[in-house]
Amino acid sequence: MQRILDDPETRAIHAARCVAMAKERNTRMIEYRGETKSITEWEKHLGLPKDIISKRLNDCNWSVEQALSTPAPPKNIEYTFEGRTQTRAEWAKELGITTAGLSDRVRRLGVEAALSMPYTDRHNAESMREKAKRNGRPTFKHEGKECTITELAEELGTNTRTLWAFLQSHTYEEAVEHYNALKQRNGKTLKEIAESVGVPPGTFAPYARRHGVEAAIAHYEKRKTQGPSMTEIAKSLGVKPFTFMAYARRNGRDAAVKHFSKKATAA
């Protein structure tokens, strides 16, 4: 038996038979109008792409009758509105919306409503506020105008994450008072101070809240005089910062530098 399988021609025939048997086991046979065929055979018989048949039966849970009797959608779908007929792509370009977005509108609202609805830029400030309200996120009345937490963070000179963390234990009024006091005392916003010492605002702000702004400035200024950070060292060695820091915590910074320098030269 082993000698037979060692023959290349015999192995090829055996492999082809295995593939054919596997396909036969995995082929779904579909009965439709008194005939039983595979999806590939129905594709040839009806001229309906097999991926559409599979999607209708498996993803959309259509019946066999509906899946095989419904014709395939045209590639260039056209909509008629106010006496004008254009393709979906042309309508989408005219409205300033994506083709997928227009298709979703038509599915939910119908052609007339979808094509008559004005398009709102999702980056527009007003639409962002409306979206925040719909999702149950807070909006704030700041200096006579309504704004999202992102807009409020920009007004107060901090970032969204830092402000959100502060608001978990303080009121809106306390947040405004806190960040305005910081700006008056230091002549800069917390974000500007963080940038001046070369630290991300999200890193600087928590330390400043725990120890004070002056202590935070002194801390990060001192770190700058101690040489490059571990992140900078890791990048210079071509190592991921997390990998370098994990090794440095176990063996020390100098040992980590020596270890990864040796690996870099060996490569």
GROMACS elastic network, one bead per residue, 0.5 to 0.9 nm:
[ bonds ]
;  ai    aj funct       b0    kb
    1     4     6  0.51320   500
    1     5     6  0.64054   500
    1     6     6  0.87175   500
    2     5     6  0.52109   500
    2     6     6  0.62100   500
    3     6     6  0.50744   500
    3     7     6  0.68837   500
    4     7     6  0.56304   500
    4    10     6  0.67803   500
    4    11     6  0.82600   500
    5     8     6  0.74823   500
    5     9     6  0.87749   500
    5    10     6  0.60571   500
    5    11     6  0.56060   500
    5    14     6  0.84539   500
    6     9     6  0.88278   500
    6    10     6  0.76358   500
    6    11     6  0.70503   500
    7    10     6  0.53436   500
    7    11     6  0.62719   500
    7    12     6  0.88198   500
    8    11     6  0.50889   500
    8    12     6  0.62389   500
    8    13     6  0.87563   500
    9    12     6  0.51709   500
    9    13     6  0.63649   500
    9    14     6  0.86607   500
   10    13     6  0.51811   500
   10    14     6  0.61179   500
   10    15     6  0.86001   500
   11    14     6  0.50380   500
   11    15     6  0.60804   500
   11    16     6  0.85802   500
   12    15     6  0.51155   500
   12    16     6  0.61596   500
   12    17     6  0.86431   500
   13    16     6  0.51391   500
   13    17     6  0.62477   500
   13    18     6  0.87103   500
   14    17     6  0.51962   500
   14    18     6  0.63001   500
   14    19     6  0.87820   500
   15    18     6  0.50787   500
   15    19     6  0.62663   500
   15    20     6  0.86442   500
   16    19     6  0.51610   500
   16    20     6  0.61889   500
   16    21     6  0.86292   500
   17    20     6  0.50421   500
   17    21     6  0.61001   500
   17    22     6  0.85536   500
   18    21     6  0.51201   500
   18    22     6  0.61255   500
   18    23     6  0.86046   500
   19    22     6  0.50876   500
   19    23     6  0.61587   500
   19    24     6  0.85456   500
   20    23     6  0.51399   500
   20    24     6  0.61291   500
   20    25     6  0.86681   500
   21    24     6  0.50079   500
   21    25     6  0.62109   500
   21    26     6  0.86798   500
   22    25     6  0.51120   500
   22    26     6  0.61935   500
   22    27     6  0.84798   500
   23    26     6  0.51039   500
   23    27     6  0.57564   500
   24    27     6  0.52894   500
   24    28     6  0.85164   500
   25    28     6  0.82549   500
   27    38     6  0.65430   500
   27    39     6  0.79378   500
   28    37     6  0.84071   500
   28    38     6  0.58213   500
   28    39     6  0.68785   500
   29    36     6  0.62957   500
   29    37     6  0.53879   500
   29    39     6  0.70063   500
   30    35     6  0.80845   500
   30    36     6  0.53959   500
   30    37     6  0.54839   500
   30    38     6  0.59478   500
   30    39     6  0.70537   500
   30    42     6  0.84679   500
   30    64     6  0.76514   500
   31    34     6  0.64802   500
   31    35     6  0.54407   500
   31    37     6  0.65487   500
   31    38     6  0.87470   500
   31    64     6  0.79336   500
   32    35     6  0.53590   500
   32    36     6  0.63473   500
   32    37     6  0.81623   500
   32    64     6  0.69735   500
   32    65     6  0.68808   500
   32    68     6  0.80265   500
   33    36     6  0.84262   500
   33    65     6  0.83480   500
   36    42     6  0.89830   500
   37    40     6  0.79997   500
   37    41     6  0.57689   500
   37    42     6  0.62015   500
   38    41     6  0.51393   500
   38    42     6  0.62354   500
   38    43     6  0.85957   500
   39    42     6  0.50637   500
   39    43     6  0.61272   500
   39    44     6  0.88120   500
   39    50     6  0.60182   500
   39    51     6  0.89910   500
   39    53     6  0.73062   500
   39    54     6  0.77338   500
   40    43     6  0.50306   500
   40    44     6  0.65490   500
   40    45     6  0.87225   500
   40    49     6  0.85467   500
   40    50     6  0.61906   500
   41    44     6  0.52056   500
   41    45     6  0.61163   500
   41    46     6  0.85800   500
   41    50     6  0.89816   500
   42    46     6  0.57597   500
   42    47     6  0.76422   500
   42    48     6  0.74824   500
   42    49     6  0.88377   500
   42    50     6  0.77795   500
   42    53     6  0.89180   500
   42    68     6  0.82767   500
   43    46     6  0.54771   500
   43    47     6  0.51731   500
   43    49     6  0.55567   500
   43    50     6  0.54855   500
   43    53     6  0.81891   500
   44    47     6  0.53784   500
   44    48     6  0.74468   500
   44    49     6  0.84390   500
   44    50     6  0.89593   500
   45    48     6  0.80885   500
   46    49     6  0.86531   500
   46    68     6  0.79180   500
   46    69     6  0.88929   500
   47    50     6  0.89126   500
   47    72     6  0.89744   500
   48    51     6  0.87022   500
   48    52     6  0.72872   500
   48    53     6  0.72440   500
   48    68     6  0.77655   500
   48    71     6  0.71703   500
   48    72     6  0.63565   500
   49    52     6  0.54827   500
   49    53     6  0.65909   500
   49    54     6  0.89245   500
   49    72     6  0.77459   500
   50    54     6  0.60938   500
   50    55     6  0.84907   500
   51    54     6  0.50988   500
   51    55     6  0.60522   500
   51    56     6  0.85490   500
   52    55     6  0.50940   500
   52    56     6  0.60967   500
   52    57     6  0.86094   500
   52    67     6  0.84223   500
   52    72     6  0.75439   500
   53    56     6  0.52520   500
   53    57     6  0.62453   500
   53    58     6  0.85096   500
   53    64     6  0.89666   500
   53    67     6  0.61116   500
   53    68     6  0.69276   500
   54    57     6  0.52457   500
   54    58     6  0.57692   500
   54    59     6  0.76634   500
   54    67     6  0.87317   500
   55    58     6  0.53010   500
   55    59     6  0.50431   500
   55    60     6  0.63546   500
   55    61     6  0.83257   500
   55    62     6  0.89210   500
   56    59     6  0.58749   500
   56    61     6  0.61197   500
   56    62     6  0.54450   500
   56    63     6  0.82129   500
   56    64     6  0.87472   500
   56    66     6  0.86370   500
   56    67     6  0.57722   500
   56    68     6  0.89600   500
   57    60     6  0.60181   500
   57    62     6  0.51240   500
   57    63     6  0.67238   500
   57    64     6  0.70097   500
   57    67     6  0.65920   500
   58    61     6  0.55599   500
   58    62     6  0.78071   500
   59    62     6  0.82820   500
   62    65     6  0.81341   500
   62    66     6  0.61478   500
   62    67     6  0.58162   500
   63    66     6  0.52397   500
   63    67     6  0.60133   500
   63    68     6  0.85890   500
   64    67     6  0.50998   500
   64    68     6  0.60719   500
   64    69     6  0.82545   500
   65    68     6  0.55806   500
   65    69     6  0.58451   500
   65    70     6  0.82904   500
   66    69     6  0.53174   500
   66    70     6  0.58172   500
   67    70     6  0.58694   500
   67    71     6  0.85503   500
   68    71     6  0.76073   500
   70    73     6  0.87957   500
   71    74     6  0.88213   500
   72    75     6  0.88006   500
   73    76     6  0.86823   500
   73    77     6  0.77760   500
   74    77     6  0.57617   500
   74    78     6  0.88663   500
   76    87     6  0.61140   500
   76    88     6  0.70875   500
   76    89     6  0.81876   500
   77    86     6  0.85061   500
   77    87     6  0.55674   500
   77    88     6  0.56201   500
   77    89     6  0.83725   500
   78    85     6  0.65265   500
   78    86     6  0.54309   500
   78    88     6  0.55728   500
   78    89     6  0.87269   500
   78    91     6  0.88490   500
   79    84     6  0.81639   500
   79    85     6  0.56307   500
   79    86     6  0.57932   500
   79    87     6  0.62204   500
   79    88     6  0.65194   500
   79    91     6  0.79830   500
   79   111     6  0.70359   500
   79   115     6  0.89621   500
   80    83     6  0.64226   500
   80    84     6  0.54080   500
   80    86     6  0.66470   500
   80    87     6  0.88005   500
   80   111     6  0.80561   500
   80   112     6  0.85200   500
   81    84     6  0.53534   500
   81    85     6  0.65283   500
   81    86     6  0.85990   500
   81   111     6  0.76929   500
   81   112     6  0.64969   500
   81   115     6  0.73154   500
   81   116     6  0.86595   500
   82    85     6  0.85023   500
   82   112     6  0.87132   500
   86    89     6  0.80676   500
   86    90     6  0.59641   500
   86    91     6  0.62917   500
   87    90     6  0.52110   500
   87    91     6  0.63552   500
   87    92     6  0.86198   500
   88    91     6  0.51983   500
   88    92     6  0.60910   500
   88    93     6  0.86295   500
   88    99     6  0.67130   500
   88   102     6  0.76588   500
   88   103     6  0.79314   500
   89    92     6  0.50700   500
   89    93     6  0.62013   500
   89    94     6  0.86663   500
   89    98     6  0.81225   500
   89    99     6  0.57799   500
   89   102     6  0.87921   500
   90    93     6  0.51439   500
   90    94     6  0.62159   500
   90    95     6  0.86852   500
   90    99     6  0.88614   500
   91    94     6  0.50761   500
   91    95     6  0.61715   500
   91    96     6  0.85032   500
   91    97     6  0.85998   500
   91    99     6  0.83803   500
   91   102     6  0.82026   500
   91   115     6  0.77391   500
   92    95     6  0.51939   500
   92    96     6  0.59824   500
   92    97     6  0.51180   500
   92    98     6  0.57715   500
   92    99     6  0.54536   500
   92   100     6  0.87552   500
   92   101     6  0.81625   500
   92   102     6  0.61593   500
   92   115     6  0.88921   500
   93    96     6  0.50716   500
   93    97     6  0.63174   500
   93    98     6  0.73375   500
   93    99     6  0.80328   500
   94    97     6  0.78621   500
   95    98     6  0.87078   500
   95   102     6  0.88514   500
   95   115     6  0.78493   500
   95   117     6  0.89938   500
   95   118     6  0.76085   500
   95   119     6  0.64777   500
   96   119     6  0.69231   500
   96   121     6  0.87492   500
   97   100     6  0.83544   500
   97   101     6  0.63200   500
   97   102     6  0.66430   500
   97   119     6  0.69890   500
   97   121     6  0.88068   500
   98   101     6  0.50414   500
   98   102     6  0.62869   500
   98   103     6  0.86571   500
   99   102     6  0.51402   500
   99   103     6  0.61907   500
   99   104     6  0.86484   500
  100   103     6  0.50649   500
  100   104     6  0.62134   500
  100   105     6  0.86962   500
  101   104     6  0.51357   500
  101   105     6  0.63139   500
  101   106     6  0.87745   500
  102   105     6  0.50374   500
  102   106     6  0.62265   500
  102   107     6  0.85946   500
  102   114     6  0.71124   500
  102   115     6  0.81732   500
  103   106     6  0.51565   500
  103   107     6  0.61547   500
  103   108     6  0.86733   500
  103   114     6  0.87641   500
  104   107     6  0.51113   500
  104   108     6  0.62363   500
  104   109     6  0.84617   500
  104   114     6  0.88627   500
  105   108     6  0.51894   500
  105   109     6  0.56814   500
  105   110     6  0.71122   500
  105   111     6  0.79496   500
  105   113     6  0.81989   500
  105   114     6  0.52715   500
  105   115     6  0.84569   500
  106   109     6  0.52796   500
  106   111     6  0.50560   500
  106   112     6  0.81584   500
  106   113     6  0.76914   500
  106   114     6  0.53553   500
  106   115     6  0.80763   500
  107   110     6  0.59950   500
  107   111     6  0.81001   500
  107   114     6  0.87292   500
  108   114     6  0.83355   500
  109   112     6  0.79096   500
  109   113     6  0.57540   500
  109   114     6  0.59129   500
  110   113     6  0.57465   500
  110   114     6  0.60053   500
  110   115     6  0.86430   500
  111   114     6  0.51561   500
  111   115     6  0.60942   500
  111   116     6  0.85257   500
  112   115     6  0.54412   500
  112   116     6  0.61418   500
  112   117     6  0.86067   500
  113   116     6  0.52308   500
  113   117     6  0.60314   500
  114   117     6  0.55035   500
  114   118     6  0.87097   500
  115   118     6  0.79955   500
  120   123     6  0.85596   500
  120   124     6  0.73424   500
  120   127     6  0.68102   500
  121   124     6  0.52029   500
  121   125     6  0.88352   500
  121   127     6  0.70845   500
  122   125     6  0.81874   500
  122   126     6  0.89449   500
  122   127     6  0.60403   500
  122   128     6  0.66509   500
  122   131     6  0.88902   500
  123   126     6  0.86086   500
  123   127     6  0.71566   500
  123   128     6  0.66447   500
  124   127     6  0.53863   500
  124   128     6  0.62536   500
  124   129     6  0.88717   500
  125   128     6  0.50667   500
  125   129     6  0.63877   500
  125   130     6  0.88130   500
  125   147     6  0.82045   500
  125   148     6  0.84969   500
  125   151     6  0.85955   500
  126   129     6  0.52087   500
  126   130     6  0.64015   500
  126   131     6  0.87112   500
  126   147     6  0.86380   500
  127   130     6  0.50107   500
  127   131     6  0.60871   500
  127   132     6  0.85174   500
  128   131     6  0.50493   500
  128   132     6  0.60982   500
  128   133     6  0.86941   500
  128   148     6  0.75173   500
  129   132     6  0.50019   500
  129   133     6  0.63064   500
  129   134     6  0.87139   500
  129   139     6  0.70102   500
  129   146     6  0.80374   500
  129   147     6  0.66894   500
  129   148     6  0.58628   500
  130   133     6  0.51772   500
  130   134     6  0.63000   500
  130   135     6  0.87298   500
  131   134     6  0.50626   500
  131   135     6  0.62001   500
  131   136     6  0.86145   500
  131   137     6  0.84354   500
  132   135     6  0.52076   500
  132   136     6  0.62056   500
  132   138     6  0.68232   500
  132   139     6  0.71699   500
  132   148     6  0.71940   500
  133   136     6  0.50996   500
  133   137     6  0.56846   500
  133   138     6  0.68840   500
  133   139     6  0.72043   500
  134   137     6  0.75815   500
  137   148     6  0.83201   500
  137   149     6  0.86006   500
  138   148     6  0.68951   500
  138   149     6  0.70734   500
  139   146     6  0.66347   500
  139   147     6  0.56088   500
  139   149     6  0.64023   500
  139   152     6  0.89110   500
  140   145     6  0.80794   500
  140   146     6  0.55164   500
  140   147     6  0.53142   500
  140   148     6  0.62522   500
  140   149     6  0.71829   500
  140   152     6  0.75502   500
  140   172     6  0.79837   500
  141   144     6  0.61329   500
  141   145     6  0.54476   500
  141   147     6  0.64205   500
  141   148     6  0.89920   500
  142   145     6  0.54080   500
  142   146     6  0.61482   500
  142   147     6  0.68377   500
  142   152     6  0.74229   500
  142   155     6  0.89908   500
  143   146     6  0.83570   500
  147   150     6  0.78679   500
  147   151     6  0.56731   500
  147   152     6  0.62210   500
  148   151     6  0.52348   500
  148   152     6  0.61873   500
  148   153     6  0.86136   500
  149   153     6  0.60380   500
  149   154     6  0.86654   500
  149   160     6  0.64903   500
  149   163     6  0.78314   500
  149   164     6  0.75621   500
  150   153     6  0.51360   500
  150   154     6  0.64353   500
  150   155     6  0.87830   500
  150   159     6  0.73927   500
  150   160     6  0.52482   500
  150   161     6  0.88254   500
  150   163     6  0.87639   500
  151   154     6  0.51769   500
  151   155     6  0.63052   500
  151   156     6  0.87739   500
  151   160     6  0.83894   500
  152   155     6  0.50041   500
  152   156     6  0.62084   500
  152   157     6  0.85701   500
  152   158     6  0.87266   500
  152   160     6  0.81475   500
  152   163     6  0.85553   500
  153   156     6  0.51588   500
  153   157     6  0.60495   500
  153   158     6  0.51248   500
  153   159     6  0.53129   500
  153   160     6  0.53947   500
  153   161     6  0.87311   500
  153   162     6  0.83791   500
  153   163     6  0.62328   500
  153   164     6  0.87371   500
  154   157     6  0.51070   500
  154   158     6  0.60398   500
  154   159     6  0.66798   500
  154   160     6  0.79362   500
  155   158     6  0.78969   500
  156   159     6  0.86187   500
  156   163     6  0.89215   500
  156   175     6  0.88285   500
  156   176     6  0.70528   500
  156   179     6  0.60437   500
  156   180     6  0.69568   500
  156   183     6  0.86781   500
  156   189     6  0.73340   500
  156   190     6  0.86472   500
  157   179     6  0.75911   500
  157   180     6  0.89098   500
  157   183     6  0.83845   500
  157   188     6  0.85012   500
  157   189     6  0.50416   500
  157   190     6  0.61877   500
  157   191     6  0.55806   500
  157   192     6  0.74808   500
  158   161     6  0.86380   500
  158   162     6  0.68242   500
  158   163     6  0.67604   500
  158   179     6  0.81465   500
  158   189     6  0.71213   500
  158   190     6  0.59769   500
  158   191     6  0.50780   500
  158   192     6  0.84954   500
  158   201     6  0.70424   500
  158   202     6  0.85288   500
  158   205     6  0.83936   500
  159   162     6  0.55428   500
  159   163     6  0.62830   500
  159   164     6  0.86403   500
  159   191     6  0.73352   500
  159   201     6  0.68830   500
  159   202     6  0.70640   500
  160   163     6  0.52319   500
  160   164     6  0.60017   500
  160   165     6  0.86052   500
  160   202     6  0.89687   500
  161   164     6  0.51134   500
  161   165     6  0.62046   500
  161   166     6  0.86783   500
  161   202     6  0.70663   500
  162   165     6  0.52171   500
  162   166     6  0.63140   500
  162   167     6  0.87487   500
  162   201     6  0.79120   500
  162   202     6  0.59920   500
  162   205     6  0.67078   500
  162   206     6  0.75577   500
  163   166     6  0.50394   500
  163   167     6  0.61769   500
  163   168     6  0.88200   500
  163   175     6  0.77110   500
  164   167     6  0.50924   500
  164   168     6  0.64969   500
  165   168     6  0.53868   500
  165   169     6  0.76667   500
  166   169     6  0.60459   500
  166   170     6  0.61613   500
  166   171     6  0.85989   500
  166   175     6  0.70442   500
  167   171     6  0.59759   500
  167   172     6  0.67291   500
  167   174     6  0.85901   500
  167   175     6  0.68415   500
  168   171     6  0.80635   500
  170   173     6  0.81720   500
  170   174     6  0.60383   500
  170   175     6  0.66155   500
  171   174     6  0.51809   500
  171   175     6  0.62885   500
  171   176     6  0.88056   500
  172   175     6  0.50817   500
  172   176     6  0.63223   500
  172   177     6  0.86635   500
  173   176     6  0.52457   500
  173   177     6  0.61965   500
  173   178     6  0.85333   500
  174   177     6  0.50689   500
  174   178     6  0.59302   500
  174   179     6  0.86343   500
  175   178     6  0.50470   500
  175   179     6  0.62036   500
  175   180     6  0.84286   500
  176   179     6  0.54679   500
  176   180     6  0.59858   500
  176   181     6  0.83926   500
  177   180     6  0.52624   500
  177   181     6  0.59577   500
  177   182     6  0.85846   500
  178   181     6  0.52219   500
  178   182     6  0.62958   500
  178   183     6  0.87910   500
  179   182     6  0.50233   500
  179   183     6  0.62716   500
  179   184     6  0.87056   500
  179   189     6  0.73933   500
  179   190     6  0.75916   500
  180   183     6  0.50854   500
  180   184     6  0.62058   500
  180   185     6  0.85781   500
  180   189     6  0.80303   500
  181   184     6  0.50938   500
  181   185     6  0.59827   500
  181   186     6  0.84430   500
  182   185     6  0.52094   500
  182   186     6  0.60080   500
  182   187     6  0.78446   500
  182   188     6  0.75443   500
  182   189     6  0.66672   500
  182   190     6  0.70239   500
  182   213     6  0.81611   500
  183   186     6  0.53867   500
  183   187     6  0.51796   500
  183   190     6  0.71016   500
  184   187     6  0.52501   500
  184   188     6  0.72666   500
  184   189     6  0.84188   500
  185   188     6  0.80343   500
  186   189     6  0.75473   500
  186   190     6  0.86834   500
  186   193     6  0.83989   500
  186   213     6  0.85869   500
  188   191     6  0.79784   500
  188   192     6  0.59002   500
  188   193     6  0.62854   500
  189   192     6  0.51856   500
  189   193     6  0.63097   500
  189   194     6  0.86622   500
  190   193     6  0.51068   500
  190   194     6  0.61447   500
  190   195     6  0.86395   500
  190   201     6  0.71690   500
  190   204     6  0.81868   500
  190   205     6  0.70534   500
  190   208     6  0.88902   500
  190   213     6  0.83739   500
  191   194     6  0.51603   500
  191   195     6  0.62695   500
  191   196     6  0.86735   500
  191   200     6  0.80868   500
  191   201     6  0.53321   500
  191   202     6  0.87270   500
  191   204     6  0.84627   500
  191   205     6  0.82339   500
  192   195     6  0.51224   500
  192   196     6  0.61701   500
  192   197     6  0.89166   500
  192   201     6  0.82861   500
  193   196     6  0.50359   500
  193   197     6  0.65577   500
  193   198     6  0.86877   500
  193   199     6  0.87578   500
  193   201     6  0.82992   500
  193   204     6  0.86427   500
  193   213     6  0.88540   500
  193   217     6  0.79217   500
  194   197     6  0.54481   500
  194   198     6  0.62324   500
  194   199     6  0.51952   500
  194   200     6  0.61000   500
  194   201     6  0.52668   500
  194   202     6  0.87379   500
  194   203     6  0.83595   500
  194   204     6  0.58362   500
  194   205     6  0.78621   500
  194   217     6  0.80891   500
  195   199     6  0.57816   500
  195   200     6  0.66272   500
  195   201     6  0.71378   500
  196   199     6  0.77224   500
  197   200     6  0.89838   500
  197   217     6  0.69766   500
  197   220     6  0.65236   500
  197   221     6  0.63426   500
  197   224     6  0.82518   500
  198   220     6  0.81782   500
  198   221     6  0.88068   500
  198   224     6  0.85890   500
  199   202     6  0.83596   500
  199   203     6  0.66309   500
  199   204     6  0.62269   500
  199   220     6  0.76309   500
  200   203     6  0.53446   500
  200   204     6  0.62512   500
  200   205     6  0.86589   500
  201   205     6  0.57736   500
  201   206     6  0.87848   500
  202   205     6  0.56734   500
  202   206     6  0.70837   500
  203   206     6  0.62917   500
  203   207     6  0.70395   500
  204   207     6  0.55015   500
  204   208     6  0.61299   500
  204   209     6  0.87785   500
  204   213     6  0.87883   500
  204   216     6  0.70017   500
  204   217     6  0.85304   500
  204   220     6  0.84668   500
  205   209     6  0.61584   500
  205   210     6  0.87442   500
  205   213     6  0.83463   500
  205   216     6  0.85099   500
  206   209     6  0.51324   500
  206   210     6  0.63874   500
  206   211     6  0.87069   500
  207   210     6  0.52512   500
  207   211     6  0.60250   500
  207   212     6  0.74085   500
  207   213     6  0.80555   500
  207   215     6  0.85632   500
  207   216     6  0.60679   500
  208   211     6  0.52948   500
  208   214     6  0.77590   500
  208   215     6  0.71619   500
  208   216     6  0.51639   500
  208   217     6  0.81850   500
  209   212     6  0.56297   500
  209   213     6  0.72943   500
  209   216     6  0.87801   500
  210   213     6  0.89133   500
  210   216     6  0.89135   500
  211   214     6  0.81174   500
  211   215     6  0.59016   500
  211   216     6  0.65974   500
  212   215     6  0.54064   500
  212   216     6  0.61976   500
  212   217     6  0.87622   500
  213   216     6  0.50136   500
  213   217     6  0.61678   500
  213   218     6  0.86247   500
  214   217     6  0.51503   500
  214   218     6  0.62242   500
  214   219     6  0.85468   500
  215   218     6  0.50722   500
  215   219     6  0.59848   500
  215   220     6  0.86671   500
  216   219     6  0.50050   500
  216   220     6  0.62357   500
  216   221     6  0.84220   500
  217   220     6  0.54250   500
  217   221     6  0.59540   500
  217   222     6  0.84618   500
  218   221     6  0.51188   500
  218   222     6  0.60200   500
  218   223     6  0.85984   500
  219   222     6  0.52547   500
  219   223     6  0.63590   500
  219   224     6  0.88672   500
  220   224     6  0.62964   500
  220   225     6  0.89090   500
  221   224     6  0.51276   500
  221   225     6  0.67036   500
  222   225     6  0.52634   500
  222   226     6  0.65728   500
  223   226     6  0.51581   500
  223   227     6  0.71791   500
  223   228     6  0.83483   500
  223   229     6  0.78668   500
  224   227     6  0.58773   500
  224   228     6  0.69992   500
  224   229     6  0.78931   500
  225   228     6  0.83488   500
  226   229     6  0.82758   500
  228   231     6  0.79963   500
  228   232     6  0.59054   500
  228   233     6  0.64593   500
  229   232     6  0.52179   500
  229   233     6  0.62817   500
  229   234     6  0.86079   500
  230   234     6  0.59636   500
  230   235     6  0.85329   500
  230   241     6  0.70638   500
  230   244     6  0.75331   500
  230   245     6  0.68135   500
  230   248     6  0.87787   500
  230   253     6  0.80463   500
  231   234     6  0.51138   500
  231   235     6  0.62460   500
  231   236     6  0.86596   500
  231   240     6  0.82192   500
  231   241     6  0.51212   500
  231   242     6  0.82889   500
  231   244     6  0.80915   500
  231   245     6  0.80140   500
  232   235     6  0.51648   500
  232   236     6  0.61972   500
  232   237     6  0.87289   500
  232   241     6  0.80916   500
  233   236     6  0.50923   500
  233   237     6  0.63302   500
  233   238     6  0.86652   500
  233   239     6  0.85745   500
  233   241     6  0.82193   500
  233   244     6  0.85248   500
  233   257     6  0.78540   500
  234   237     6  0.51831   500
  234   238     6  0.61707   500
  234   239     6  0.50001   500
  234   240     6  0.61633   500
  234   241     6  0.51941   500
  234   242     6  0.85925   500
  234   243     6  0.83698   500
  234   244     6  0.58985   500
  234   245     6  0.81744   500
  234   257     6  0.83018   500
  234   260     6  0.86824   500
  235   239     6  0.57748   500
  235   240     6  0.68317   500
  235   241     6  0.69268   500
  236   239     6  0.76682   500
  237   240     6  0.88330   500
  237   257     6  0.80605   500
  237   260     6  0.67614   500
  237   261     6  0.65089   500
  237   264     6  0.70440   500
  238   260     6  0.86486   500
  238   264     6  0.78214   500
  239   242     6  0.84525   500
  239   243     6  0.68899   500
  239   244     6  0.64816   500
  239   260     6  0.76493   500
  240   243     6  0.53347   500
  240   244     6  0.63297   500
  240   245     6  0.87210   500
  241   244     6  0.50998   500
  241   245     6  0.60082   500
  241   246     6  0.85090   500
  242   245     6  0.52200   500
  242   246     6  0.61231   500
  242   247     6  0.86937   500
  243   246     6  0.52919   500
  243   247     6  0.63831   500
  243   248     6  0.86415   500
  244   247     6  0.52932   500
  244   248     6  0.60749   500
  244   249     6  0.86526   500
  244   253     6  0.86453   500
  244   256     6  0.67016   500
  244   257     6  0.83225   500
  244   260     6  0.81103   500
  245   249     6  0.60171   500
  245   250     6  0.86893   500
  245   253     6  0.81052   500
  245   256     6  0.82449   500
  246   249     6  0.52799   500
  246   250     6  0.66204   500
  246   251     6  0.88329   500
  247   250     6  0.53449   500
  247   251     6  0.60717   500
  247   252     6  0.74159   500
  247   253     6  0.80586   500
  247   255     6  0.84351   500
  247   256     6  0.59584   500
  248   251     6  0.51908   500
  248   254     6  0.77347   500
  248   255     6  0.70650   500
  248   256     6  0.51576   500
  248   257     6  0.82435   500
  249   252     6  0.57183   500
  249   253     6  0.74214   500
  249   256     6  0.88390   500
  250   253     6  0.89986   500
  250   256     6  0.89854   500
  251   254     6  0.81769   500
  251   255     6  0.59656   500
  251   256     6  0.67256   500
  252   255     6  0.54667   500
  252   256     6  0.62739   500
  252   257     6  0.88451   500
  253   256     6  0.50535   500
  253   257     6  0.62282   500
  253   258     6  0.86483   500
  254   257     6  0.51289   500
  254   258     6  0.61825   500
  254   259     6  0.85384   500
  255   258     6  0.50666   500
  255   259     6  0.59809   500
  255   260     6  0.86180   500
  256   259     6  0.50392   500
  256   260     6  0.61371   500
  256   261     6  0.82923   500
  257   260     6  0.54792   500
  257   261     6  0.58503   500
  257   262     6  0.84242   500
  258   261     6  0.51811   500
  258   262     6  0.61112   500
  258   263     6  0.87016   500
  259   262     6  0.52923   500
  259   263     6  0.64090   500
  259   264     6  0.87919   500
  260   264     6  0.60528   500
  260   265     6  0.86125   500
  261   264     6  0.50499   500
  261   265     6  0.62713   500
  261   266     6  0.85585   500
  262   265     6  0.52706   500
  262   266     6  0.61042   500
  262   267     6  0.86479   500
  263   266     6  0.50434   500
  263   267     6  0.61800   500
  264   267     6  0.52343   500
